[in-house]
Amino acid sequence: NQLFVLKGNEREQVNELGAGSIGALVKLKNTSSGDTLADPSNPVKLDKIEFPNPVAKIAIEGESEKDNDKISKGLSKLRKSDPTLNYNFDSEAKQLILETMGEQQHLQFVKFWLEENFDVNLIESKPAVHYRETIQKNAEGQAKFKKQTGGRGQYGEVFLKIEPLERGKGTEFEDQIKGGNIPNKYVPSVETGVNEALLSGTLAGFPVVDCKVIVYDGSYHPVDSSDNAFKRAGSMALKQALLNASPFLLEPILKIQVVITDEYTGDVMGDLNSKRGRILGIDARGKFQVINAYVPEKEMFKYSSRLRSLTQGTGTYSAEFAFYERVPEEIAKEIIEQRKSEKEE
């Protein structure tokens, strides 16, 4: 149809666009970012564009469930034209996470676009950090679930022990019951109860990782025992064992790479150290310095704005999950207290 060259908020119609020109076309219904438009008689396909990964993220929601549906539809539409935008639903924290190239222009544009085109008001919040709980020593737990309410009752007793595993091993369950003290048909119910308890640890309600659970004994009633009774007993025994095993918190650590010019190296390194970061090394890349570091995810919220402030807008960075590491005691106390207050509210 028509070709334009854009000049600020004005557009000038032209007859052609030459090689290297930047212009605008209208009424393209099936075109998205990254497509190549060519003459069918001379088909040319340019190499795929490698877009940078988003570096900033924020949790967003609407004022109502209806608004949330509009937001999801709007983001789906916007994502087709903006590959540097990403979004996902965090099922653990029940948050819609929006990932952008920065907390200022890019995020503000997305907000403005959604509000203008879908008539929604966005509420921003801090994305949840996915802490984990684990143990530092062997321990045992025992629980008996017994309930009599007239008619058939409920009975199940479980003895188990837990052992710490290497970081990153996850969780394991082992059946060491001998002599039929817990019939085989009830062992899966014990495991279900154990797994449910592992999803919400004893310190602050975070999932428990890197431990092995061994069920080794118990007792049953030929009439009153049931799957539900052994599930409840397994859960109760696991929680008792966790309390006896000196549990502690783990936090996600990110591996980040910061690219800056030489004059800002000292300021950026000092800032990373203040965020509990560990500098891995500095490499030269032309006139730039590349700082590699491990930094707790908790400390990286709105870091792109911080980096831009430190480097007069010239610094960039990328980040990816590296591993989980023990949370310092004082910070762990703050996290646990905060979780308790959130539950009370």
N, C-alpha and C positions, 0 to 999 in steps of 0.2 A: 504494500500500500504506500505509505509515506515514509520518508527518511528525515531524521532531524539531527541537528547538533545542539546539545544543551549548553546554555550559558547562564549559570546561576539558576534563577527561577524562570528564565525565558528559554524558548526553543526556536531555532531557525530551521525552516524547511530547506533541504538540499536535494539535488538530483542523484547524487552518488556519494558513497563513502569509499575512500581509497585505503590502501593497505596501511595499517597502523592507526587508523582513525578510530575515535570513540564517538559513537552516535546512538540514536534511539530509533526503535521500530515500534509500531503500534499494531494492535489487534492480532497478536500472536497467541492463539488459544492453546496450542499443544507444545509450547516451547518452555524449557526450564534451564536453569543455570548449568553450564557445561556443554550444552548442545552446540553443534556446528551447523550453520545454515549455508547451503551451497547450491549451485546450479545443478539440476539433475543430470545434465549432459556432461558436467565436469565435477563429479562428487569429490569433495575434499573433506577430510576429517582431521581436525587438530587434536594433538595429544590431550589426554585428560588432565584437567587442572587439579593439582594437589593443594587442597585448601588446608590452612592451619587448623589445629584442634582448638576448641574453646578453652579459655584459661580462667574464666570467672563463672561462678554459679551462685544461684539464689533460689530459694523456695518461693513459689507463688501460688496463690489461690484466689478464687473469686469470692464475692460476698454471699453467694448462694450456690446450691448445686447446679442450678440452671446456668449460672455464670461459668462454673467449672467446665461444663460441656462446651460452652462457646469458646472458652480459652483453648481447649484441646483441639477443636476444629480450626481455630485461627492459627495456632502454632503449626498444625499440619500443613496448612496452606502456605504459611510464611516460610516454612522449612524448604519447600520446593524451589523458592527463589533465592534463598540465603543458606547455602551449604555450611557456612561457619556457625550457624545456629543449631543447637541441639537441645532436646528435652527428653525427660524420662520420668516415670513414676516410681518413686522409692517406696516399695511395698513395706519395708521394715519400719520406716518413719512415717508412712502415709503422707508423703509430700510430693508435689509435682516440682521437679527440679528443672530450672531453665539454665542452660549453659551458653554463655556468650563470649565475645572477644574482649569484653571489659565491662566494668560496673557503671561506666558513665554513658558515653554516646550510644553504644550498641544496645545496652539494656534499656536505656530511656527511649530509644527508637522503637524497640519491641513493645514496650508498655504503651507508648503513644499510638502505635499502629493497631494494637488490639482494642484499646479504648475507643478509637475513632471508627474502626471498621466493624466491631462486634458489640459495641455499647456495653462494655464491662468495666468494672473498677478492680484493679489488681491490688492485692494485699501481699506485701513482701515479708519474708521472714528468713532467718538464718538456717541454712541447710543443716540437718542433724549430722553429727559425727558418729559413725558406727563403732562405738567402743565394744570390747569383748571382755569376758571374765575368764579366768583360768585358775589353776591351783598350783601350789608349790611343794606339796608333800602328799604322801599316801595317807588315806584315811578310810574309815568304815562308817557305814550308816545302817540303821535297822528301823523298820517301821511295821506296825501291825494295823491294818484297817479292819475294824470290826463294828458292825452295825446291826442292831436287832430291833425291828419295829413291828413285830408280829408277823407270823408267816415266815417265809424264807428270809434269812438274814444275809449279811455280807461279811465275808471273811477272807483275808489274805495277809500273809506275813512274808516280808522280804529282808534278806541280809545281803548287803553288797559292799564292795570296796572300790575305791577310785585311785588311779595312779596318774601322775602328770606325764604327758608326752612331749616330744620335741615341738618347738614352735612351728606352726603351719601344718601339723599332722591331722588336725580336725578332732573328731571324736570316734571312739570305738566301743562296741558292746560285745561282751563275751559271756557265754553261759557255762558255768562250772558247777552246776547243780548235780549232786550225786544222790542216789538212793530214792529218787522220786519225791523228795520233800516238797518240791513244786512240780506238779505234773507238766509234761512238755507242752500241753495245749495252752497253758497259762503263761509260758515264758514270753511269747510275742506281746502279750498285754503288759508284762513287766517292762519290756523294752519300750513300748509306746509311752508308758508313764515316765520312764527315765528320759526319753527324748523330749517330752513336753516340758519336763523340769529343766532340761538343759537350755531350752529356748529363753528362759528368764531366770538368770542366776540369782544368787542370794545377796550380792553386794548392792547392785543398782538396777537390777532387772534386765541386764544385757545378756545375750547368748553366751553360753559357756563353750569354750573350745580347748583343743589340745589336752584331752584327758581320756583315759580308758576306764570304762565301767565294767566291773566283773560281778555278776550275780552268782553267789556260791551256796546260799542256803535259804531256807524259809519253811513255812508250814501252810497246810491247807485244811479245809473242812470238806468232807465228802458231799455234804448237802449245800452248805452256805457259800462255798467258794465260787467266784465268778470272774469273768474277764475284767469287769469294772473294779472289783475289789483289789485284784492284783495290779491293775494299772495305777490305782490310787496309792497302794502300798509302795510300788516302785518309785513313784514321784516323791512321796514323803521321805523314803529312805535316801534317795539321791540328794535332796535338799539338806538333810542332816549331815550326810557325808561331806558335802561342799563346805558347810560351816566348819567342819573339823579339819579341812585340808588347807587352811590359810589361803583363802582366795584373794586375788588381786586383779586390778584392771589393766587391760591392754588398750593401746590407742593405735590407729592407723598412721603410718609414716609414709610421706610422699618423697619420691626422688625428683628433685627439681633441677632445671637447667636455666640459668639466668644469663642473658646475652646483653652486655653493656659496653660502653666505651671506657677506656682506661681511667679517665678522671673520676669515675663514680665507683670504682672498685672498692675502695675503703668504706664508703658510706653503705653500700649494699651488703658487704660482708658483715659490717657491724650490726646492721638491721637483722640479717639472718641469724646471727649469734643471739640477738635479743629475743628471737622467736624460738629459742632452744634448738636451732639448726646446727648440723654438723657439716662443716665444709669438707668435701671429698677431694677437691682440687680445682685449679684454675688453668684453663688452656687458652692459648692465643688463637684467634681466628681472624686473620687480616688485622684490621684496626680495632677489632672487638676483643673483649675478654669474656670467656665462657666459664661461669661459676657452676660447679656441680655440688649439690648438697642434699642431705636428708633433713626434712623438716616435718614436725607433727602436723597433721591435717588441721587440727584445731587452730593452729596459729596462722593458717594461710587464707582465712576469710578476707576477701577484698584486697588481696595482695597486689593485684594488677594496678589498682589505684595508688597503693603505697609505692610500688616500683616506679610508676610514672612520675610521682611527686619527687622521688629521690633522684631521678635521672632526667628531669625536665622533658618527660615524654618520650625519651629515646630508648629506654630499656624494654626488653621483652622476656618472656619466660614460658616454659612448658613444664607440666607436672604429670606424674603417673604414680599409682599406688606401688609401694615397694614391699612393706612387711608390717607386722604388728610388733609393738614393743611395750614394755611395762611403763605405766604412767607414774611419774614421780609422786611420792606420797602426799605432799601438800595439795597438788592439783587433783589427785584422786579423791581426797576428802571433799573438795569443792564440788566435783562432779556428782559424788554420792549424795551430798546434801541437796544439791539442785534437783536431782531426780526425786528425792523424798518430798520436797516442797511441791514439785509438779504433780505428784500423785495425790497429795493432800488437797490440791486445788480442784 
